[in-house]
Amino acid sequence: MDHVCGNYYLESHLRIPILSHKDDDFFLDNALQLAKQFGYAIEQPPKPDKYVKDHDIIRFGDTQLEVISIHGHTPGSIALYNAEDKFVITGDALFLESIGRTDLPLGNYDQLMNSILKRLFTLPDNTVVWPGHGPDTTIGDEKKYNPFFS
């Protein structure tokens, strides 16, 4: 629910296109009900303007981000990787010495672990990780210090 609660505002007030992975439609379709379960009232998030998939490139200004599928936290979890500036936005998949939750609807622990190992830990060690919550880290530090992988 926290992944989509601002989508209505972004689209209606700022005219920012909404991008999403098709496998996360469940959360859009059920956003109001899921928000209510957590005590929140939100506007119905709009459908995405475009679906993204693994290896797609998102361009804006002089920046380009590669979509990396890292399913597990949700079925459509993605990361956004910028090789030139050496950073990856991991959302709720990888955190400083932790990983994302998999106990919520459609979460899958084994899939998340596999995604991190095979998709994120193959990035250069000096890649800065910007998670969805909390402080940043690097791929190299997570390989060394994240207790889920030691």
Order of alpha helices (4+ residues) and beta strands (2+ residues): alpha-beta-alpha-alpha-beta-beta-beta-beta-beta-beta-beta-alpha-beta-beta-alpha
